[in-house]
Structures are given as C-alpha cells and as structure tokens.
Amino acid sequence: MKTYFAKQLFDGQKMHTNMHMSVNNGKISHIETSQKSQFTADAQLNGLVCAGFIDTQVNGGGGVLFNYEQSPTALSKMMQGHAKFGTTAMLPTLITDSPDKMFKAANAVADAIAESIPGIVGIHYEGPHLSQAKKGIHPSSHVRTVSDSDLATFTRPDIGKVLVTLAPENVPNDVIKDLVKQGVVVSLGHSGATIDQALAAIDAGATCSTHLFNAMSGLTAREPGLISAALSDARIFSGLIADLHHVHPQNCMLAYQCIGAERLMLVTDAMAHVGSDLQTLPWLDSTITKVGGKLILDDGSLAGSCLDMTSAVRNMLHLLQVRVSVSSSTSILANVLNMASRVPAKLLGLSRYGELALGNRADFVLLDNNIHTQACWINGKQVSGVVAEESQQREQN
C-alpha cells in the first residue's frame, strides 16, 4: 500500500484540501483528510489531484495512427503518448476502413485487454456507416451500408466497451436497437440527418453525438438537424473537440449552457502527432501537417487534431471562466474536470472510473496551478512524471 498527501484533491463531487489517499492493488483503499488519517504519507503531491481523463475518440498518439498499425504494441505507444497529458483510459478509434482492417483493430484491442495493457478499455469505430456528404477525411471508398460482417465485429464480447459512430439516415433503427441491446454505445455523427431521423435514432437507443458541431446537419429555423437534437435532447451525451479550431469558442459556450456538465464530454480526436515529435503524416492522396496547434490537409481543411486532454481541459476552463456566469471559479473547474473523466465514464458504463472514491480504480492525475499535467497514475502505477518521496514531517512544514 502507498499513501499520498494531496494539497488539493477533487474527487468528482467536491474539492478538498490536505487529503490522504491510499492505493492498494490498483484501487483506492483509503481517502480522508490528513488530520484524521492514521497513515503516514509516502509521497507529497503539490498541486491538484483529480480522476484520470477518459478519451473516447483517439485516432492515434505517440507517433502511431491506429488505422496504420493494429497491434497491442501500437496501442501501448498510443497510450504512452496520451498518458503524458493525463489520459488514463481511452477508446482507440478506427477511422472508416475495410472490414479486414476493422477485424484486425478488434483483434489488437482484444489482445491488449487480455494482456492488461494499461488504459485500453475498448474501441471506437468512427464509421464506416456514415454520410458521404459529411464524411470529412474518411475515405469514400470504405463508406458503406451495414453488413453482417460489420455487426459481428461491433458486437464481439472480447473488445471491452464499444462505441460506434454512424449516420442515422443510413442505418435502420432496428439495427441501432439491436446494437444497443448487445451493449454497443451508438453515437450519431458524420451525418446530414433531419431532426426526425436524429430523434428516431435516439428513440432507438443512440446516446451520444460525435464531435458536436463538426460534420453534422446544421441548425436553421425550419431544419433543426442533428445539432439541434444534440443541444436539446436530454437523453444523449455529446463529445466536444475543445481545441478552439474545430469549434468556435461561442459554440463551445453554447454547448456547455445547453447540454450541461453532466452530459458534455471533452474528446481529442487526436492523430498520431500527440505525444511525439511527428510533424507530417501521409493520409490517402494528401498529407496531414501540424501547423501551430492544428492539423491540416494539403487543401487547408482540418484533419483530426493534435489536442491532448489536459489542453482540452485548460482551453475549456479558460473559455468558461471568461464567458460563462457560474457561482465560482471552483465550480467551473469541477465541471470541466468531470467533462474529462466522470462524464465519459458514465456514457461508457465504466463503473469504478471517473471519480476518486473508496474502492474505485486508482487512475489519477496531478495538475499544477496552470492546469498542466505533472504526473499520471493508471491502476495505481505511476506512468508519467516524477514525484519525490516525502516524509510526514516534511508535508507538515
């Protein structure tokens, strides 16, 4: 067992100061104020300790793109690249591809889970059942209707939590119902759906929208579209790419005000560049190039992101502190931290994740005062950063 002294700790419900948190066998075995604790701290964490971030849309990281490499080794590199920035659990995300590539991706995730590779909790299939008109960088050649092969891959029992992004106008509602019945989380995206098609899919069990505002039917007076459904229907969650390139700050604020911190979650949509020195990456007949804080194709269009979860938290926090009236800055910080941890855990049905509580997984992050990741732990093991061992006497000085 190891006990940590945290100067500040957010447990997912409340903000605390001067706390002791003990970790045993990958779980939180003790958590209370240091004044009441019977344990001696083994290490002092000077900063803010919070639950680890859960990213449901990760195309790549650590120099690896999942579409190009499907193996446990590749997934481990992706996870290492993102753990530097506070991500403790992720859904490796396969952009629309062939049935064979989808099967290989499932095998890689199944093997990673079997090998207990830290942080890999399932898979996100972004496509292939999308709208051609809203496909973005997804290859047209692989955008297709639902097949038995695809359904068999989506519903494999050995690949953890499965999230599937689809365009509801191209997938029958009875298929959505069946996927949900078999435990698949259905998200609506890359879609030109009408409001009636979007609501029918939600009625069928869809519970999320993929990268809100991006690649979806817009909001006009007489054609509300998928954006309206995402903003107004309390039954669904929404992912938001808060790099301030994909979504205008005003729309980030609108999403927060309409959806609320209980159903709005931060995602990265990260490509291989995150956690690496990679600057360019071939993609189809173009190249994805890192330019400042964004990724663009040769024609200047966006191509995923180089966003990490800590930056997403920091961006959203700074935006809301300036633009939204909330009772206190502490409330805003708590809400944004939950958007990166508790909300995605709830969407995916990941029990014992997303909050620092007795018996929960010891997945946590140490942030400094400027919301930069100092260190990160997965299942009780430190995977990034350096924390000096301290004595109880030192922490009281």
KOLRO-800428 format. One line per 10 residues: number of its first residue (from 1); for each residue x, y, z of C-alpha. Coordinates in nm, 4 decimals, padded with zeros to 6 digits. Layout:
<pts>
NUM> X:Y:Z ~ ...
</pts>
This chain:
<pts>
1> 00.0000:00.0000:00.0000 ~ 00.1144:00.3563:-00.0736 ~ -00.0289:00.6727:00.0754 ~ -00.0207:01.0123:-00.0943 ~ -00.0646:01.3544:00.0613 ~ -00.2539:01.5846:-00.1771 ~ -00.2542:01.9581:-00.1160 ~ -00.5739:01.9784:-00.3211 ~ -00.7956:01.6951:-00.4381 ~ -01.1108:01.6875:-00.6492
11> -01.2912:01.3573:-00.6016 ~ -01.5545:01.4116:-00.8723 ~ -01.8026:01.5634:-00.6294 ~ -01.6183:01.8102:-00.4076 ~ -01.2897:01.9962:-00.3863 ~ -01.0807:01.9132:-00.0794 ~ -00.7537:02.0320:00.0748 ~ -00.4843:01.8439:00.2684 ~ -00.6009:01.4925:00.1898 ~ -00.4554:01.1454:00.2315
21> -00.5274:00.8888:-00.0401 ~ -00.4006:00.5342:-00.0097 ~ -00.3641:00.2959:-00.3020 ~ -00.3591:-00.0808:-00.2703 ~ -00.3689:-00.3356:-00.5532 ~ -00.4644:-00.0695:-00.8059 ~ -00.7602:00.0623:-00.6067 ~ -00.8225:00.3475:-00.3670 ~ -00.8248:00.1867:-00.0233 ~ -00.8393:00.4967:00.1961
31> -00.9256:00.8612:00.1381 ~ -00.9819:01.1277:00.4049 ~ -00.8323:01.4457:00.5472 ~ -00.4717:01.4170:00.6592 ~ -00.5686:01.5367:01.0083 ~ -00.7907:01.2305:01.0572 ~ -00.5709:00.9820:00.8748 ~ -00.3971:00.7027:01.0616 ~ -00.1431:00.6595:00.7826 ~ 00.1876:00.8307:00.7072
41> 00.2222:00.9783:00.3606 ~ 00.4844:00.8193:00.1370 ~ 00.4745:01.0977:-00.1217 ~ 00.3562:01.4560:-00.1346 ~ 00.1586:01.5792:-00.4353 ~ 00.1821:01.9569:-00.4576 ~ -00.0930:02.0593:-00.6934 ~ -00.4394:01.9384:-00.7802 ~ -00.5121:01.5646:-00.7808 ~ -00.8151:01.4545:-00.9833
51> -00.9533:01.1469:-01.1554 ~ -00.7705:01.0422:-01.4701 ~ -00.9049:01.1611:-01.8025 ~ -01.1034:00.9255:-02.0265 ~ -01.0825:00.9943:-02.4004 ~ -01.3453:00.8268:-02.6180 ~ -01.2012:00.9412:-02.9521 ~ -00.8308:00.8717:-03.0054 ~ -00.7196:00.8045:-03.3618 ~ -00.3545:00.7984:-03.2668
61> -00.0738:00.9194:-03.0451 ~ 00.2889:00.8596:-02.9637 ~ 00.3677:00.8644:-03.3365 ~ 00.1182:00.5866:-03.4127 ~ -00.2053:00.6060:-03.6137 ~ -00.4448:00.3208:-03.5340 ~ -00.5556:00.2884:-03.8974 ~ -00.1927:00.2228:-03.9929 ~ -00.0926:-00.0082:-03.7078 ~ -00.3244:-00.2542:-03.5343
71> -00.1321:-00.4313:-03.2601 ~ -00.1013:-00.4283:-02.8821 ~ 00.2396:-00.2629:-02.9238 ~ 00.0848:00.0184:-03.1272 ~ -00.1890:00.0650:-02.8680 ~ 00.0685:00.0784:-02.5910 ~ 00.2571:00.3545:-02.7764 ~ -00.0666:00.5483:-02.8248 ~ -00.1477:00.5175:-02.4566 ~ 00.2009:00.6267:-02.3515
81> 00.1755:00.9311:-02.5754 ~ -00.1509:01.0410:-02.4173 ~ -00.0698:00.9467:-02.0567 ~ 00.1790:01.2337:-02.0533 ~ -00.1257:01.4576:-02.0691 ~ -00.3439:01.2920:-01.8075 ~ -00.5303:01.0307:-02.0123 ~ -00.5678:00.7135:-01.8062 ~ -00.8272:00.5338:-02.0215 ~ -00.9068:00.5531:-02.3909
91> -01.1010:00.4102:-02.6785 ~ -00.8573:00.3673:-02.9686 ~ -01.0539:00.4951:-03.2660 ~ -01.0545:00.3450:-03.6135 ~ -01.1447:00.5888:-03.8892 ~ -01.3647:00.4357:-04.1628 ~ -01.1790:00.1427:-04.3179 ~ -01.2181:-00.2035:-04.4719 ~ -01.3874:-00.4974:-04.2976 ~ -01.0478:-00.6658:-04.2703
101> -00.8924:-00.3611:-04.1033 ~ -01.1869:-00.3403:-03.8637 ~ -01.1362:-00.7054:-03.7700 ~ -00.7626:-00.6530:-03.7161 ~ -00.8347:-00.3496:-03.4970 ~ -01.0715:-00.5602:-03.2857 ~ -00.8059:-00.8298:-03.2505 ~ -00.5497:-00.5721:-03.1386 ~ -00.7827:-00.4348:-02.8718 ~ -00.8822:-00.7837:-02.7576
111> -00.5156:-00.8768:-02.7209 ~ -00.4359:-00.5505:-02.5387 ~ -00.7163:-00.6122:-02.2903 ~ -00.6097:-00.9745:-02.2423 ~ -00.2527:-00.8573:-02.1808 ~ -00.3755:-00.5874:-01.9383 ~ -00.2087:-00.3064:-02.1317 ~ -00.2835:-00.0035:-01.9130 ~ -00.5565:00.2304:-02.0276 ~ -00.7107:00.0366:-02.3170
121> -01.0770:-00.0112:-02.2238 ~ -01.2413:-00.0746:-02.5609 ~ -01.2676:00.0600:-02.9132 ~ -01.4426:00.3337:-03.1083 ~ -01.5409:00.2626:-03.4681 ~ -01.5898:00.6020:-03.6285 ~ -01.7715:00.4719:-03.9334 ~ -01.7950:00.3137:-04.1816 ~ -02.1726:00.3750:-04.1951 ~ -02.1559:00.7495:-04.2495
131> -02.2929:01.0122:-04.4850 ~ -02.0828:01.0628:-04.7968 ~ -02.1671:01.4325:-04.7870 ~ -02.0437:01.4627:-04.4268 ~ -01.7554:01.2160:-04.4371 ~ -01.4758:01.4683:-04.3741 ~ -01.1395:01.2933:-04.4099 ~ -01.2979:00.9478:-04.4068 ~ -01.2238:00.7643:-04.7339 ~ -01.5246:00.7469:-04.9669
141> -01.4247:00.4021:-05.0874 ~ -01.4967:00.2485:-04.7468 ~ -01.8137:00.4399:-04.6537 ~ -02.0861:00.1758:-04.6894 ~ -02.4128:00.0310:-04.5643 ~ -02.4279:-00.2070:-04.2709 ~ -02.3177:-00.5644:-04.3304 ~ -02.3355:-00.8783:-04.1176 ~ -01.9558:-00.8731:-04.1016 ~ -01.9529:-00.5232:-03.9541
151> -02.2201:-00.6117:-03.6993 ~ -02.0276:-00.9218:-03.5948 ~ -01.7192:-00.7068:-03.5324 ~ -01.9094:-00.4419:-03.3375 ~ -02.0628:-00.6996:-03.1049 ~ -01.7561:-00.9070:-03.0205 ~ -01.7539:-00.9866:-02.6475 ~ -01.3753:-00.9614:-02.6070 ~ -01.3093:-00.5988:-02.7044 ~ -01.4302:-00.4115:-02.3986
161> -01.6522:-00.1068:-02.4354 ~ -01.7573:-00.0453:-02.7960 ~ -01.8670:00.2905:-02.9315 ~ -01.9858:00.3155:-03.2926 ~ -02.0334:00.6445:-03.4760 ~ -02.2933:00.6207:-03.7532 ~ -02.5174:00.8415:-03.9639 ~ -02.8758:00.7581:-03.8630 ~ -03.0137:00.8306:-04.2095 ~ -02.8031:00.5411:-04.3408
171> -02.8646:00.2824:-04.0666 ~ -03.2077:00.1290:-03.9938 ~ -03.3407:00.1989:-03.6464 ~ -03.3885:-00.1713:-03.5787 ~ -03.0122:-00.2149:-03.6307 ~ -02.9461:00.0635:-03.3805 ~ -03.1817:-00.1050:-03.1336 ~ -03.0040:-00.4376:-03.1767 ~ -02.6582:-00.2831:-03.1318 ~ -02.7684:-00.1100:-02.8130
181> -02.9311:-00.4292:-02.6873 ~ -02.5948:-00.6031:-02.7298 ~ -02.4118:-00.3387:-02.5304 ~ -02.2779:-00.1149:-02.8061 ~ -02.2833:00.2600:-02.7407 ~ -02.4239:00.4252:-03.0533 ~ -02.3185:00.7792:-03.1347 ~ -02.4576:00.9941:-03.4145 ~ -02.2098:01.1742:-03.6361 ~ -02.0788:01.2452:-03.9843
191> -02.4433:01.2843:-04.0674 ~ -02.6826:01.5028:-04.2623 ~ -02.9808:01.3656:-04.0710 ~ -03.3041:01.5571:-04.0406 ~ -03.4335:01.6277:-03.6928 ~ -03.6889:01.3457:-03.7327 ~ -03.4167:01.0976:-03.8308 ~ -03.1969:01.2073:-03.5420 ~ -03.4765:01.1814:-03.2861 ~ -03.5836:00.8410:-03.4199
201> -03.2290:00.7147:-03.3724 ~ -03.2286:00.8476:-03.0159 ~ -03.5620:00.6742:-02.9593 ~ -03.3920:00.3559:-03.0847 ~ -03.1204:00.3906:-02.8211 ~ -02.8448:00.6183:-02.9532 ~ -02.6949:00.8013:-02.6550 ~ -02.4259:01.0295:-02.7946 ~ -02.3265:01.2678:-03.0714 ~ -01.9748:01.2594:-03.2137
211> -01.7658:01.5801:-03.2143 ~ -02.0578:01.8171:-03.1755 ~ -02.0945:02.0841:-03.4482 ~ -01.8433:01.9098:-03.6767 ~ -01.9637:01.7044:-03.9754 ~ -02.3328:01.7149:-03.8866 ~ -02.6510:01.8757:-04.0176 ~ -02.6797:02.2329:-03.9001 ~ -02.9321:02.4364:-03.7100 ~ -03.1674:02.6618:-03.9046
221> -03.5160:02.7988:-03.8416 ~ -03.7118:02.5223:-04.0140 ~ -03.4456:02.2499:-04.0381 ~ -03.3109:02.1890:-03.6860 ~ -03.0850:01.8991:-03.7833 ~ -02.8619:01.6842:-03.5674 ~ -02.7083:01.9827:-03.3904 ~ -03.0482:02.0773:-03.2503 ~ -03.1093:01.7232:-03.1287 ~ -02.7714:01.7163:-02.9562
231> -02.8286:02.0515:-02.7873 ~ -03.1868:01.9943:-02.6818 ~ -03.2410:01.6231:-02.6106 ~ -03.1542:01.5279:-02.2520 ~ -03.1136:01.1615:-02.3466 ~ -02.7810:01.1983:-02.5229 ~ -02.4241:01.2959:-02.4404 ~ -02.2009:01.4912:-02.6784 ~ -01.8287:01.4895:-02.7430 ~ -01.6620:01.8268:-02.7965
241> -01.3208:01.8947:-02.9514 ~ -01.2142:02.1982:-02.7472 ~ -00.9005:02.2880:-02.9411 ~ -01.0703:02.6166:-03.0420 ~ -01.0069:02.5303:-03.4081 ~ -01.2762:02.2685:-03.4664 ~ -01.5424:02.4628:-03.2785 ~ -01.5748:02.8389:-03.2342 ~ -01.5458:02.9475:-02.8685 ~ -01.9005:03.0843:-02.8816
251> -02.0305:02.7399:-02.9788 ~ -01.8279:02.5742:-02.7033 ~ -02.0034:02.8053:-02.4607 ~ -02.3406:02.7316:-02.6223 ~ -02.2830:02.3573:-02.5843 ~ -02.1979:02.3994:-02.2161 ~ -02.5026:02.6125:-02.1500 ~ -02.7440:02.3859:-02.3410 ~ -02.6134:02.0404:-02.2554 ~ -02.4587:02.0994:-01.9154
261> -02.1567:01.9487:-01.7448 ~ -02.3311:01.6165:-01.6794 ~ -02.3557:01.5189:-02.0487 ~ -02.0944:01.7241:-02.2335 ~ -01.7589:01.5487:-02.2574 ~ -01.4203:01.6518:-02.3849 ~ -01.2547:01.4459:-02.6580 ~ -00.9320:01.4974:-02.8505 ~ -00.9935:01.3368:-03.1923 ~ -00.6153:01.3091:-03.1751
271> -00.3980:01.1829:-03.4576 ~ -00.0524:01.0277:-03.4267 ~ 00.1147:01.3608:-03.3561 ~ 00.0153:01.3838:-02.9882 ~ 00.2940:01.2801:-02.7533 ~ 00.5511:01.2715:-03.0338 ~ 00.7685:01.4988:-03.2489 ~ 00.5775:01.3997:-03.5603 ~ 00.5035:01.6923:-03.7917 ~ 00.3654:01.5272:-04.1067
281> 00.1677:01.2108:-04.1755 ~ 00.0578:01.0673:-04.5126 ~ -00.3213:01.0338:-04.5489 ~ -00.4827:00.8969:-04.8659 ~ -00.3618:01.1218:-05.1507 ~ -00.2685:01.4079:-04.9165 ~ -00.0543:01.4842:-04.6122 ~ -00.1608:01.5771:-04.2600 ~ 00.0663:01.8557:-04.1395 ~ 00.0937:02.0080:-03.7939
291> 00.0674:02.3850:-03.8201 ~ 00.0713:02.5562:-03.4841 ~ -00.1999:02.3984:-03.2742 ~ -00.3913:02.2267:-03.5533 ~ -00.3602:01.9563:-03.8194 ~ -00.4441:02.0361:-04.1798 ~ -00.4522:01.8577:-04.5140 ~ -00.2828:01.9979:-04.8237 ~ -00.6009:02.1887:-04.9105 ~ -00.6073:02.3558:-04.5680
301> -00.9003:02.1577:-04.4244 ~ -00.8843:02.0185:-04.0712 ~ -00.7708:01.6571:-04.0345 ~ -00.8250:01.5393:-03.6795 ~ -00.6359:01.7220:-03.4082 ~ -00.3109:01.7418:-03.2162 ~ -00.5076:01.8141:-02.8995 ~ -00.4352:01.6371:-02.5708 ~ -00.6809:01.6034:-02.2834 ~ -00.5034:01.8385:-02.0455
311> -00.5054:02.1092:-02.3116 ~ -00.8738:02.0422:-02.3743 ~ -00.9449:02.0902:-02.0025 ~ -00.7330:02.4040:-01.9899 ~ -00.8924:02.5535:-02.3015 ~ -01.2454:02.4885:-02.1821 ~ -01.1686:02.6171:-01.8338 ~ -01.0218:02.9435:-01.9585 ~ -01.3081:02.9910:-02.2016 ~ -01.5782:02.9378:-01.9411
321> -01.4077:03.1476:-01.6762 ~ -01.4265:03.4427:-01.9129 ~ -01.7622:03.3849:-02.0813 ~ -01.9971:03.1945:-01.8508 ~ -02.1517:03.3095:-01.5262 ~ -02.1149:03.0324:-01.2671 ~ -02.1258:03.0713:-00.8906 ~ -01.7484:03.0357:-00.8543 ~ -01.4321:02.9528:-01.0422 ~ -01.4116:02.6339:-00.8339
331> -01.7477:02.5227:-00.9731 ~ -01.6276:02.5782:-01.3292 ~ -01.3080:02.3837:-01.2652 ~ -01.5025:02.0946:-01.1105 ~ -01.7421:02.0857:-01.4048 ~ -01.4667:02.0864:-01.6647 ~ -01.2683:01.8152:-01.4850 ~ -01.5817:01.5993:-01.4815 ~ -01.6284:01.6585:-01.8538 ~ -01.2928:01.4848:-01.8995
341> -01.3499:01.1998:-01.6552 ~ -01.6848:01.1313:-01.4887 ~ -01.8980:01.2100:-01.7958 ~ -01.7225:00.9714:-02.0390 ~ -01.7167:00.7047:-01.7672 ~ -02.0925:00.7407:-01.7317 ~ -02.1504:00.7263:-02.1074 ~ -01.9486:00.4069:-02.1422 ~ -02.0800:00.2446:-01.8261 ~ -01.7322:00.2219:-01.6767
351> -01.8002:00.1590:-01.3101 ~ -01.5239:00.2488:-01.0641 ~ -01.3803:00.5016:-01.3128 ~ -01.4032:00.8804:-01.3265 ~ -01.4178:00.9569:-00.9536 ~ -01.1716:00.9261:-00.6665 ~ -01.3668:00.7258:-00.4131 ~ -01.3118:00.4295:-00.1861 ~ -01.2894:00.1107:-00.3929 ~ -01.2558:00.2909:-00.7266
361> -00.9655:00.2429:-00.9635 ~ -00.6533:00.4389:-00.8713 ~ -00.6423:00.6265:-01.2022 ~ -00.5464:00.9828:-01.1192 ~ -00.3600:01.2885:-01.2406 ~ -00.1551:01.5597:-01.0724 ~ -00.2061:01.9048:-01.2262 ~ -00.0161:02.2230:-01.1488 ~ -00.1767:02.5616:-01.0874 ~ -00.1803:02.6359:-01.4601
371> -00.3552:02.3055:-01.5452 ~ -00.0565:02.1249:-01.6908 ~ -00.0031:01.7561:-01.6128 ~ 00.2770:01.6907:-01.3664 ~ 00.2271:01.3158:-01.3233 ~ -00.0199:01.0408:-01.4061 ~ -00.1132:00.7065:-01.2490 ~ -00.3009:00.4160:-01.4060 ~ -00.4268:00.1361:-01.1848 ~ -00.2111:00.2681:-00.9027
381> 00.1132:00.2729:-01.1027 ~ 00.2804:00.5974:-01.1984 ~ 00.3170:00.6064:-01.5784 ~ 00.4441:00.9606:-01.6340 ~ 00.6077:01.2449:-01.4449 ~ 00.8255:01.2438:-01.1352 ~ 00.7055:01.2715:-00.7756 ~ 00.9578:01.2927:-00.4956 ~ 00.9138:01.0760:-00.1907 ~ 00.8359:01.2888:00.1130
391> 00.8045:01.2343:00.4839 ~ 00.5089:01.3199:00.7010 ~ 00.7273:01.5718:00.8785 ~ 00.8083:01.7485:00.5503 ~ 00.4426:01.7744:00.4468 ~ 00.3528:01.9485:00.7706 ~ 00.6195:02.2170:00.7287
</pts>
